[in-house]
Amino acid sequence: MTFTIKNTINDAGDFIFAVANGGFNFGFGLPLDLGGGLTLNSFSAMLLSGSDGNYADGLWTNPEHGHSELGIYANISAVPLPAAGWLMIAGIGGLAALRRRRKAA
């Protein structure tokens, strides 16, 4: 996900936002269970290449008539469900039983 900012006219440029204590705090701890077997492992932000702005020490600023894009990145992994393993073993066992039955006939 990205956010694009195009500045309007002013002398000093625009202050976009400040992040407390130099880091993002969205009120949740990591890793975070997203449900459906998905887990959020990390979350970060950085200015994309070609941006005129500056992101340092938790402050995002943009120069006069500048263009900045801030990318928000999340690392999400799929967590296998424990029941899926048992279902797979049961399915393989069922196939083996069918094969054995066909050989006997």
Backbone as a printed PyTorch tensor [residue, N CA C, xyz], in Angstrom:
tensor([[[  0.8520,  -1.1520,   0.0000],
         [  0.0000,   0.0000,   0.0000],
         [  0.9020,   1.2190,   0.0000]],

        [[  0.5730,   2.2290,  -0.7750],
         [  1.3510,   3.4670,  -0.7740],
         [  0.4320,   4.6680,  -0.6130]],

        [[  1.0100,   5.7230,  -0.0720],
         [  0.3230,   7.0020,   0.0530],
         [  1.1040,   8.0110,  -0.7710]],

        [[  0.4410,   8.7730,  -1.6130],
         [  1.0990,   9.7730,  -2.4470],
         [  0.6660,  11.1590,  -1.9950]],

        [[  1.6590,  12.0450,  -1.8060],
         [  1.3960,  13.4160,  -1.3760],
         [  1.9790,  14.3700,  -2.4140]],

        [[  1.1840,  15.2850,  -2.9160],
         [  1.6340,  16.3590,  -3.8020],
         [  1.3740,  17.6590,  -3.0660]],

        [[  2.4430,  18.4370,  -2.8210],
         [  2.3150,  19.6490,  -2.0090],
         [  1.5990,  20.7870,  -2.7130]],

        [[  0.9740,  21.6210,  -1.8960],
         [  0.4000,  22.8780,  -2.3610],
         [  1.4210,  23.9800,  -2.1200]],

        [[  1.1220,  25.1920,  -2.5410],
         [  2.0880,  26.2920,  -2.4490],
         [  2.1570,  26.8270,  -1.0210]],

        [[  3.3620,  26.8730,  -0.4830],
         [  3.6930,  27.5820,   0.7530],
         [  5.2060,  27.7400,   0.7940]],

        [[  5.6990,  28.5730,   1.6800],
         [  7.1300,  28.8810,   1.6800],
         [  8.0050,  27.7610,   2.2150]],

        [[  7.5520,  27.0910,   3.2330],
         [  8.4320,  26.1450,   3.9210],
         [  8.2730,  24.7010,   3.4730]],

        [[  7.2980,  24.4010,   2.6640],
         [  7.0200,  23.0000,   2.3650],
         [  6.0990,  22.4520,   3.4380]],

        [[  5.5760,  21.2880,   3.2150],
         [  4.5810,  20.7390,   4.1290],
         [  5.1640,  19.6900,   5.0560]],

        [[  4.7240,  19.7640,   6.2840],
         [  5.0080,  18.7400,   7.2720],
         [  3.8660,  17.7410,   7.1650]],

        [[  4.1490,  16.5060,   6.7560],
         [  3.0990,  15.5260,   6.4980],
         [  2.6230,  14.8840,   7.7970]],

        [[  3.5360,  14.2450,   8.5280],
         [  3.1660,  13.7000,   9.8270],
         [  4.4050,  13.3930,  10.6400]],

        [[  4.2010,  13.2210,  11.9300],
         [  5.2630,  12.8040,  12.8390],
         [  4.8610,  11.4780,  13.4450]],

        [[  5.8500,  10.6450,  13.6670],
         [  5.6090,   9.3520,  14.2870],
         [  6.2510,   9.3860,  15.6690]],

        [[  5.4700,   9.1220,  16.7000],
         [  5.9520,   9.2100,  18.0780],
         [  7.1410,   8.2900,  18.3180]],

        [[  8.1500,   8.8010,  18.9940],
         [  9.3370,   8.0410,  19.3930],
         [ 10.0610,   7.4130,  18.2090]],

        [[  9.9150,   7.9700,  17.0220],
         [ 10.6470,   7.4890,  15.8580],
         [ 10.1740,   6.1660,  15.2980]],

        [[  9.0130,   5.6770,  15.7130],
         [  8.5320,   4.4000,  15.1960],
         [  7.0210,   4.3670,  15.1220]],

        [[  6.5040,   3.4770,  14.3040],
         [  5.0530,   3.3370,  14.1760],
         [  4.4900,   2.5820,  15.3710]],

        [[  3.3680,   3.0520,  15.8880],
         [  2.6700,   2.3540,  16.9540],
         [  1.1940,   2.3320,  16.5950]],

        [[  0.7190,   1.1660,  16.1850],
         [ -0.6720,   1.0400,  15.7840],
         [ -1.5200,   0.3770,  16.8600]],

        [[ -0.9650,   0.2010,  18.0510],
         [ -1.7310,  -0.3200,  19.1680],
         [ -1.8880,  -1.8260,  19.1830]],

        [[ -1.0780,  -2.5470,  18.4310],
         [ -1.1280,  -4.0060,  18.4850],
         [  0.2950,  -4.5530,  18.5110]],

        [[  0.4530,  -5.6890,  19.1720],
         [  1.7540,  -6.3350,  19.2460],
         [  1.9540,  -7.2910,  18.0790]],

        [[  3.1990,  -7.6050,  17.8050],
         [  3.5330,  -8.5550,  16.7440],
         [  4.1830,  -9.7820,  17.3590]],

        [[  3.9810, -10.9530,  16.8440],
         [  3.1090, -11.2780,  15.7180],
         [  1.6360, -11.1440,  16.0990]],

        [[  0.8100, -10.8470,  15.0950],
         [ -0.6190, -10.6320,  15.2880],
         [ -1.3890, -11.6480,  14.4590]],

        [[ -2.2690, -12.4040,  15.1090],
         [ -3.1040, -13.3860,  14.4120],
         [ -4.1990, -12.6450,  13.6570]],

        [[ -4.2070, -12.7740,  12.3270],
         [ -5.2060, -12.1130,  11.4900],
         [ -6.4140, -12.9880,  11.2300]],

        [[ -6.3800, -14.2260,  11.7050],
         [ -7.4650, -15.1700,  11.4570],
         [ -7.2880, -15.8500,  10.1110]],

        [[ -7.9830, -16.9280,   9.9050],
         [ -7.9050, -17.6500,   8.6390],
         [ -6.5430, -18.2450,   8.3740]],

        [[ -5.7580, -18.4860,   9.4230],
         [ -4.4340, -19.0690,   9.2520],
         [ -3.3630, -18.0790,   8.8310]],

        [[ -3.6080, -16.7640,   8.9570],
         [ -2.6330, -15.7460,   8.5740],
         [ -2.1000, -15.0290,   9.8020]],

        [[ -0.8000, -14.7210,   9.7820],
         [ -0.1460, -14.0200,  10.8810],
         [  0.6360, -12.8330,  10.3410]],

        [[  0.4560, -11.6420,  10.9450],
         [  1.2340, -10.4570,  10.6000],
         [  2.5180, -10.5070,  11.4150]],

        [[  3.6780, -10.6000,  10.7240],
         [  4.9690, -10.7390,  11.3970],
         [  5.7110,  -9.4200,  11.5610]],

        [[  5.5720,  -8.5090,  10.6080],
         [  6.2620,  -7.2240,  10.7020],
         [  5.4910,  -6.1680,   9.9220]],

        [[  5.8000,  -4.9180,  10.2260],
         [  5.0970,  -3.7910,   9.6330],
         [  6.0850,  -2.6430,   9.5620]],

        [[  6.2750,  -2.0350,   8.3920],
         [  7.2470,  -0.9530,   8.2740],
         [  6.8130,   0.0420,   7.2040]],

        [[  7.5230,   1.1780,   7.1460],
         [  7.2380,   2.2100,   6.1540],
         [  8.5480,   2.8160,   5.6820]],

        [[  8.5770,   3.2340,   4.4180],
         [  9.7440,   3.9350,   3.8780],
         [  9.3170,   4.7420,   2.6550]],

        [[ 10.0770,   5.8080,   2.3650],
         [  9.7980,   6.5870,   1.1620],
         [ 10.2390,   5.7940,  -0.0530]],

        [[  9.4370,   5.8130,  -1.1010],
         [  9.7810,   5.1120,  -2.3310],
         [ 10.7890,   5.9240,  -3.1320]],

        [[ 11.5830,   5.2410,  -3.9580],
         [ 12.5880,   5.9380,  -4.7570],
         [ 11.9080,   6.9480,  -5.6760]],

        [[ 12.5760,   8.0580,  -5.9050],
         [ 12.0110,   9.1200,  -6.7280],
         [ 11.2140,  10.1360,  -5.9340]],

        [[ 11.0720,   9.9200,  -4.6280],
         [ 10.3400,  10.8660,  -3.7860],
         [ 11.2170,  12.0680,  -3.4780]],

        [[ 10.6040,  13.2400,  -3.4330],
         [ 11.3280,  14.4590,  -3.0920],
         [ 11.3940,  14.6790,  -1.5860]],

        [[ 10.5210,  14.0420,  -0.8540],
         [ 10.4120,  14.2780,   0.5800],
         [ 11.5140,  13.6160,   1.3830]],

        [[ 11.3750,  13.7300,   2.6900],
         [ 12.3500,  13.1670,   3.6100],
         [ 11.6010,  12.4640,   4.7390]],

        [[ 12.0610,  11.2790,   5.0830],
         [ 11.5070,  10.5620,   6.2310],
         [ 12.6730,  10.1760,   7.1200]],

        [[ 12.8040,  10.8480,   8.2480],
         [ 13.9020,  10.5770,   9.1730],
         [ 13.4430,  10.8970,  10.5830]],

        [[ 13.8850,  10.0850,  11.5210],
         [ 13.5770,  10.2820,  12.9430],
         [ 12.0760,  10.4140,  13.1960]],

        [[ 11.2800,   9.6920,  12.4280],
         [  9.8400,   9.6880,  12.6360],
         [  9.1030,  10.8750,  12.0530]],

        [[  9.7920,  11.7330,  11.2770],
         [  9.1520,  12.8910,  10.6640],
         [  9.1310,  12.7290,   9.1500]],

        [[  7.9840,  12.9600,   8.5410],
         [  7.8630,  12.9220,   7.0820],
         [  7.5570,  14.3250,   6.6120]],

        [[  8.4680,  14.9210,   5.8580],
         [  8.2810,  16.2590,   5.3120],
         [  8.3940,  16.1990,   3.7970]],

        [[  7.8450,  17.2000,   3.1360],
         [  7.8580,  17.2560,   1.6820],
         [  8.1970,  18.6810,   1.2580]],

        [[  9.1490,  18.8720,   0.3250],
         [  9.5210,  20.2250,  -0.0880],
         [  8.4250,  20.8900,  -0.9240]],

        [[  8.5800,  22.1920,  -1.1140],
         [  7.6330,  22.9640,  -1.9110],
         [  7.4570,  22.3430,  -3.2920]],

        [[  6.2270,  22.1100,  -3.6880],
         [  5.8660,  21.4880,  -4.9700],
         [  6.4890,  20.1040,  -5.1300]],

        [[  6.8710,  19.4880,  -4.0380],
         [  7.4900,  18.1650,  -4.0930],
         [  6.4580,  17.0540,  -4.1830]],

        [[  6.9400,  15.8860,  -4.4610],
         [  6.0930,  14.7050,  -4.6120],
         [  6.7250,  13.5900,  -3.7840]],

        [[  5.9690,  13.0140,  -2.8690],
         [  6.4880,  11.9370,  -2.0330],
         [  5.5280,  10.7700,  -2.0200]],

        [[  6.0770,   9.5820,  -1.9930],
         [  5.2780,   8.3740,  -1.8360],
         [  5.8580,   7.5750,  -0.6840]],

        [[  5.0180,   7.2820,   0.2780],
         [  5.4160,   6.4860,   1.4290],
         [  4.8090,   5.1080,   1.2650]],

        [[  5.6430,   4.0840,   1.2710],
         [  5.1580,   2.7110,   1.1520],
         [  4.9710,   2.0940,   2.5240]],

        [[  3.8540,   1.4330,   2.7330],
         [  3.5750,   0.7060,   3.9670],
         [  3.6880,  -0.7780,   3.6310]],

        [[  4.5350,  -1.4790,   4.3420],
         [  4.8120,  -2.8760,   4.0360],
         [  4.4430,  -3.7670,   5.2110]],

        [[  3.8240,  -4.8840,   4.9230],
         [  3.4610,  -5.8600,   5.9510],
         [  3.9690,  -7.2270,   5.5180]],

        [[  4.5530,  -7.9570,   6.4490],
         [  5.0100,  -9.3200,   6.1980],
         [  3.9790, -10.2600,   6.8100]],

        [[  3.2330, -10.9460,   5.9490],
         [  2.1650, -11.8390,   6.3980],
         [  2.5080, -13.2560,   5.9760]],

        [[  2.4000, -14.1870,   6.9040],
         [  2.6780, -15.5870,   6.5730],
         [  1.4570, -16.4430,   6.8630]],

        [[  1.3300, -17.4930,   6.0690],
         [  0.2460, -18.4560,   6.2820],
         [  0.6930, -19.4490,   7.3400]],

        [[ -0.1540, -19.6980,   8.2940],
         [  0.1390, -20.6540,   9.3540],
         [ -0.6900, -21.9050,   9.0790]],

        [[ -0.0180, -23.0560,   8.9170],
         [ -0.7890, -24.2720,   8.6290],
         [ -1.6950, -24.6370,   9.8030]],

        [[ -2.8780, -25.0750,   9.4760],
         [ -3.8210, -25.4910,  10.5060],
         [ -3.4700, -26.8960,  10.9740]],

        [[ -3.4580, -27.1630,  12.2680],
         [ -3.1030, -28.4890,  12.7650],
         [ -3.9980, -29.5980,  12.2110]],

        [[ -5.2710, -29.3280,  12.0240],
         [ -6.1900, -30.3580,  11.5320],
         [ -5.8620, -30.7600,  10.1020]],

        [[ -5.2640, -29.8600,   9.3300],
         [ -4.9570, -30.1650,   7.9340],
         [ -3.9810, -31.3300,   7.8270]],

        [[ -3.0390, -31.4280,   8.7440],
         [ -2.0780, -32.5360,   8.7360],
         [ -2.7590, -33.8760,   8.9480]],

        [[ -3.6750, -33.9220,   9.9020],
         [ -4.3980, -35.1700,  10.1640],
         [ -5.2820, -35.5570,   8.9850]],

        [[ -5.8960, -34.5810,   8.3540],
         [ -6.7250, -34.8650,   7.1820],
         [ -5.8840, -35.4260,   6.0360]],

        [[ -4.6880, -34.8740,   5.8510],
         [ -3.8150, -35.3720,   4.7950],
         [ -3.3810, -36.8080,   5.0770]],

        [[ -3.0120, -37.0980,   6.3110],
         [ -2.6050, -38.4600,   6.6810],
         [ -3.7640, -39.4300,   6.4790]],

        [[ -4.9760, -39.0210,   6.8750],
         [ -6.1470, -39.8860,   6.6910],
         [ -6.4150, -40.1250,   5.2060]],

        [[ -6.2510, -39.1050,   4.3780],
         [ -6.4580, -39.2480,   2.9400],
         [ -5.4530, -40.1900,   2.3040]],

        [[ -4.1930, -40.0670,   2.6850],
         [ -3.1560, -40.9610,   2.1530],
         [ -3.4180, -42.3880,   2.6090]],

        [[ -3.8260, -42.5480,   3.8740],
         [ -4.1580, -43.8900,   4.3840],
         [ -5.3250, -44.5000,   3.6220]],

        [[ -6.3280, -43.6760,   3.3110],
         [ -7.4780, -44.1590,   2.5440],
         [ -7.0820, -44.5960,   1.1450]],

        [[ -6.2000, -43.8410,   0.5010],
         [ -5.7220, -44.2260,  -0.8300],
         [ -4.9300, -45.5290,  -0.7770]],

        [[ -4.1130, -45.6930,   0.2590],
         [ -3.3440, -46.9320,   0.4100],
         [ -4.2810, -48.1210,   0.6210]],

        [[ -5.3410, -47.9280,   1.3990],
         [ -6.2950, -49.0140,   1.6430],
         [ -7.0170, -49.3950,   0.3500]],

        [[ -7.3940, -48.4070,  -0.4620],
         [ -8.0440, -48.6980,  -1.7440],
         [ -7.1050, -49.4540,  -2.6800]],

        [[ -5.8510, -49.0660,  -2.6970],
         [ -4.8760, -49.7400,  -3.5570],
         [ -4.7080, -51.1890,  -3.1250]],

        [[ -4.6190, -51.3990,  -1.8410],
         [ -4.4400, -52.7490,  -1.3100],
         [ -5.6670, -53.6120,  -1.6290]],

        [[ -6.8290, -53.0070,  -1.5400],
         [ -8.0770, -53.7250,  -1.8120],
         [ -8.1470, -54.1450,  -3.2840]],

        [[ -7.7060, -53.2630,  -4.1880],
         [ -7.7270, -53.5770,  -5.6210],
         [ -6.7540, -54.7010,  -5.9570]],

        [[ -5.5950, -54.7330,  -5.3040],
         [ -4.6180, -55.8000,  -5.5500],
         [ -5.1620, -57.1520,  -5.1020]],

        [[ -5.9070, -57.1760,  -4.0100],
         [ -6.4580, -58.4300,  -3.4770],
         [ -7.5620, -58.9720,  -4.3840]],

        [[ -8.2570, -58.1240,  -5.0920],
         [ -9.3770, -58.5640,  -5.9350],
         [ -8.9140, -59.1030,  -7.2160]]])
